[in-house]
Amino acid sequence: MVMLEPQARPTGRQYDLQRVDQSTWIIRDAHVPTSDARSLVACISQAPLDGVDVLWLNPVGLPTHYRTADAVLRDLIRHGRRSTGTTRPIPIPHRPPVKPGRR
């Protein structure tokens, strides 16, 4: 496996998708220094038949097979938005309690 040199991180994005070789990518957390192993979020490799397989290095509850490496990154970003509470809560309908003897 090719080792990546620490590099400047783009600003404004939490995750970076980096190509390691012709059939392998990694996703790094831009909020963690590249010298820290915790910055690695996932390792993505070309699947034998179709798409890519993902090895999540921390449990995130996302699929392990996607069509493309870009799709993995998009899904991770969407998942991060949901888990940080940036979406509106789902409304729960409220009804009065059922009175005894009435049907």
BELNORNOR-V612730 format. One record per run of one state. SS is the DSSP state (2 for helix, 1 for strand, 0 for the rest). FROM is the first residue (numbers start at 1). TO is the last residue. If there is no record, write none. Layout:
ss->[SS	SS]
from->[FROM	FROM]
to->[TO	TO]
This chain:
ss->[0	1	0	1	0	2	1	0	1	0	1	0	2	0]
from->[1	15	22	24	30	37	40	47	52	57	65	67	69	84]
to->[14	21	23	29	36	39	46	51	56	64	66	68	83	103]
